[in-house]
Amino acid sequence: MNPLAAGGWFNPENPYSINPPSHSVPAFRQPSVIGALPTLGVPASVGSLKFRFRSHIPDILNSTLCAPNGSDYIEIVTNQHITYFRKKDSTVMASIDWSGQPTVSISGIVDNFEIKRWLPCSPDGRRMMFSPDKKPFTWVYEQRQISLYAVGSIVLKGVLGSIASSAQSVTLNITSDAIQAGLLESAIVATVILQSRRRID
């Protein structure tokens, strides 16, 4: 299931959402992955970058992802049962097929993979394992945001990214270390899945 859809994680419009204590998750050395997005030219000295989903009405499945400098970065469009992530040159970076058992495809990373296996939920609904390109990470509910950690890493430590939402906006913060490790594309797609309120099992 998608715990956000079920009302299990923080939702500013759902008075029954829970607010569990924060978690610390140890994190796994990962080689860099060449992504499908144009480079942001992020220097290692930059702590984190903020991406904002604009005009997510009626939901995030039809929105524009703005880069940290405010420019349009990715267009997210849903037609019938498929959500497309299009770059500025109109090529498709990723797609989600919601028909039947939902699947996700990300250029150069994963192809037609079941979301319930790519982003499996823990029994208590408070965290979701995250395996972009078969690498272990986890999204954890913390202090009114969903935080991204590596699992078992001695290099990628602490919070690598976070998703925050309100009635007006959804934002993805991601560290330069996570971007250098090739997590940006997968984090963008995971954000849309987690904020879509759709069931994924």
Summary of the structure (lengths in Angstrom):
residues: 201
radius of gyration: 15.5
end to end distance: 5.0
largest distance: 43.8
contacts: 614
relative contact order: 0.25
helix: 12%
strand: 33%
